[in-house]
């Protein structure tokens, strides 16, 4: 009796499938915890999955909670997840029936308090410093007097009015403002885009390329200034070709852009003072330097004038300078007249002493005859000597072209020819071997690409009466003679029946069951 009652009670309990239980739990959890904020430490984060989603765990000292961030949500996060970072995750709880687990689908993520932000900031600072983005040697000097200044800030705040007012008071120059949000999730991306945009401007474009950039914002908390700690902002600042002044926050505030900028200003007004000098001071300094230059030139002219007068007094008079050369000239002029008379008398005496006579001519003819006779006596001796010299050179040339010498030269040439023939044979053999290898490779490639290898796998090649390959059934007419080539032989066939239309372009009629075209 008791066993029958127990069986009746068990049969009254409703039965559920595993899927029904899982779906019921999923609905219960999602309805109860549709929107929650969970605080915990990120654990097991290994970066984004190949699908773009992120899977990790939120934990505290007593429990763990599975977490997931979908790909579309990850791109909108202000703070990407990092291993060991304590965060506050906002999302909804759900279950995963495949493993009987519950998890939180995260929609937004933020560090848990200022301590976590500082830890994240210090870690990012160390990583970027290791890349050399904060190195002093990367920083560029500021231009002394920029013609155009680009300001990246909010167009509606007091910061831009202070900067423009200060620049106008000191030295009016052209100011170009790139409006950005200085607080919020999009601050980092907008500031980085503005820096890159100013650097991309052309010097001759409609908007002049600035000579100096100022990134400015008023003071605020660490969360308010967090956009200027964005990694994209730091990299854009470090790679900017235009010198950049960072004026974010007050004197006690600091962000990563301050470390990467070429100069840090304590306030936006201080950045304007660094950007341009005071025009009145420059004019006063220029006037003072001009007065000093005029005084220096006047004093230098007076000094040189006095030195010239002193040198003039030390020089002798022109009469004293030319007295000695004038005396020497007068003495030379007196000696010249006497020298001309003496030379003329000496030449006249010499001319008078010269007398042409028959005896003198006879002596000269006799001397010339003796010279001719001596030359005639030496001529046979010289001729014989020349003949002996030519005969000796002829004998040397004859010995050089003797048959023995020719045989030696022919032997050397034969050896060279034999060596050349050997090299020719080796070259021809090597050339043939290379051609044989290339031919074998080409033959193997042609064999692998040939349709005959396909026939060995059970296929057949169909040709029409004109021996052309048939590619589609629609090209075959009933009663047409065909040729089928198999792997081993060919045979003829006659096409019968109708084509099924499968694979024919433009055919939409379905194949009737039991009716199929035939080739035999």
C-alpha positions, 0 to 999 in steps of 0.5 A, spaced: 500 500 500 505 504 501 509 503 495 503 504 491 502 511 494 509 513 493 508 511 486 502 515 485 505 521 488 511 521 484 507 521 478 504 527 479 510 531 479 511 535 473 517 533 468 522 538 465 527 537 459 534 540 460 533 545 455 526 547 459 530 548 465 535 552 462 531 556 459 526 557 465 533 559 469 535 564 463 529 568 463 528 568 471 536 571 472 535 576 466 528 578 469 531 579 476 538 582 474 536 585 468 541 591 469 546 591 475 553 594 477 558 589 479 565 591 482 571 586 482 578 584 479 579 582 472 582 575 472 584 571 466 584 576 461 588 574 455 586 579 450 581 579 445 578 572 442 579 571 434 572 573 434 573 580 437 569 578 443 572 578 450 572 573 455 574 573 462 572 573 470 570 578 475 572 576 482 573 578 489 576 574 495 570 569 496 567 568 489 568 569 481 563 571 476 564 569 468 564 576 464 563 577 456 564 583 452 561 583 445 565 586 439 561 591 438 561 594 445 569 593 446 570 598 441 566 603 445 569 602 452 573 608 455 577 603 459 579 597 456 580 591 460 587 589 464 589 583 468 588 585 475 585 591 474 579 593 479 573 595 475 566 597 476 562 593 470 555 595 468 551 590 464 546 584 465 546 577 468 544 571 463 546 564 463 549 560 458 545 553 458 551 550 454 555 549 460 550 551 466 553 557 468 551 564 469 555 570 466 555 578 466 554 581 459 558 588 460 556 594 457 560 599 460 567 598 464 570 603 469 576 603 474 573 602 481 575 609 484 581 614 483 586 608 486 585 604 480 585 610 475 592 612 478 594 604 478 592 604 470 595 611 469 602 609 472 602 602 468 601 606 462 606 611 463 611 606 464 609 603 458 610 609 454 616 611 457 619 605 455 618 606 448 621 613 448 615 617 447 617 622 453 625 622 452 628 629 452 631 628 445 625 628 442 622 635 444 623 640 439 624 648 441 618 653 440 619 658 435 621 665 437 615 668 433 610 664 430 605 667 425 600 662 426 598 658 432 593 652 433 589 651 439 586 645 440 580 646 446 573 647 447 570 653 443 565 655 448 569 655 454 573 660 458 580 657 456 580 659 449 578 666 451 583 667 456 588 664 450 586 669 445 586 675 450 593 674 452 596 673 445 592 679 443 595 683 449 602 680 448 603 680 440 597 679 436 598 673 431 593 669 427 590 664 432 586 657 429 582 654 433 580 646 432 574 645 437 574 638 441 570 636 447 575 636 453 571 632 457 568 625 456 569 618 452 571 622 445 576 627 448 582 622 447 580 621 439 578 628 438 584 631 441 589 626 437 585 627 430 586 635 431 593 634 432 594 629 426 589 634 422 594 640 424 600 637 422 596 634 415 595 642 413 599 644 407 603 651 408 600 654 402 593 651 403 586 655 405 587 654 412 595 656 414 599 650 417 600 653 424 607 654 427 605 652 434 600 648 437 597 649 444 592 643 447 589 647 453 583 645 458 581 648 465 582 644 471 578 638 474 579 631 477 583 625 475 576 623 471 575 629 468 582 630 465 582 622 463 581 623 456 588 627 456 591 620 458 589 617 452 594 613 449 592 615 442 593 623 444 600 621 447 602 618 440 600 623 436 603 629 441 610 625 440 610 624 433 607 631 431 612 635 427 609 642 429 612 644 436 606 643 442 605 646 448 601 642 453 596 647 458 591 641 461 589 643 468 592 647 473 599 647 476 598 641 480 595 637 475 599 632 470 597 628 465 601 624 460 600 629 454 604 634 459 610 628 459 610 628 451 609 635 449 615 639 447 613 644 453 608 644 459 605 650 461 602 651 468 595 654 465 592 656 459 594 663 460 601 661 461 601 657 455 599 663 451 605 667 454 610 662 452 607 662 445 609 669 443 613 675 446 611 681 449 611 686 442 612 692 447 618 689 450 620 687 443 619 694 440 623 697 446 629 692 446 629 694 438 629 701 440 635 700 445 639 696 440 638 701 435 640 707 439 646 702 441 648 701 434 648 708 432 652 710 438 657 704 436 658 706 429 659 713 431 664 712 436 667 707 431 668 712 426 671 717 431 676 712 433 678 711 425 678 718 424 683 719 429 687 713 427 687 716 420 690 723 422 695 720 427 698 715 421 698 721 417 702 726 421 707 720 422 708 719 414 713 724 411 711 729 406 711 728 398 717 732 397 721 728 402 719 721 399 720 723 392 727 727 393 732 720 392 728 717 386 728 724 383 736 725 384 737 718 381 733 719 375 737 726 374 744 722 374 741 716 370 739 721 365 746 724 365 749 718 364 745 716 358 747 721 354 754 720 355 753 712 354 750 713 347 756 717 345 761 712 347 757 706 344 756 710 337 764 711 337 766 704 339 761 701 333 764 706 328 771 704 330 769 697 329 765 698 322 771 702 320 776 696 322 772 691 317 775 690 310 773 685 305 779 683 300 780 677 295 785 674 300 780 674 305 775 670 300 780 665 298 782 663 305 774 662 306 773 658 300 780 654 301 777 652 308 770 650 305 774 646 300 777 642 306 771 641 310 768 638 304 774 633 302 773 631 310 766 629 309 767 625 302 773 621 306 768 619 312 762 618 307 764 610 305 766 609 312 759 611 315 755 607 309 759 601 311 757 601 318 750 603 316 750 596 312 753 592 317 748 594 322 742 593 317 745 586 316 745 584 323 738 586 324 736 582 318 740 576 321 736 577 328 729 577 324 731 571 320 733 567 326 726 569 329 722 566 323 726 560 323 722 553 322 724 551 329 721 557 332 715 556 327 714 549 330 714 551 337 709 557 336 704 551 332 705 547 338 703 552 343 697 554 339 695 546 338 695 545 346 691 551 346 686 549 341 686 542 344 684 545 351 679 550 348 676 543 345 676 540 351 672 546 355 667 546 349 665 539 350 664 539 357 660 546 356 656 542 351 655 536 355 653 541 361 648 545 357 645 538 354 644 535 361 641 542 364 636 542 357 635 534 359 633 536 366 628 542 364 625 537 359 624 532 364 621 537 369 616 540 363 614 533 361 612 531 368 608 538 369 605 537 362 603 530 364 600 532 371 596 537 367 594 533 362 586 530 361 589 523 361 590 523 368 583 525 369 581 519 365 584 514 369 580 516 375 573 514 371 572 520 367 571 520 360 572 525 354 566 526 349 567 529 342 562 530 337 563 528 330 568 534 328 572 531 334 571 537 338 570 536 346 563 537 348 562 541 354 554 541 356 549 536 355 545 542 351 550 542 346 548 535 344 542 533 339 538 526 339 541 522 334 548 525 334 554 521 333 559 522 339 566 519 341 567 517 348 575 517 350 576 512 356 583 511 359 585 505 355 581 506 349 575 510 345 568 508 342 563 511 339 556 512 341 549 515 339 545 520 343 538 518 345 533 522 350 533 529 352 537 533 356 535 534 363 537 541 363 541 541 369 547 546 369 544 549 363 544 557 363 537 560 363 534 553 364 529 553 370 525 547 369 526 542 374 528 535 372 522 530 372 523 524 377 525 517 373 526 521 366 534 522 365 537 523 358 542 517 355 548 517 351 546 510 348 
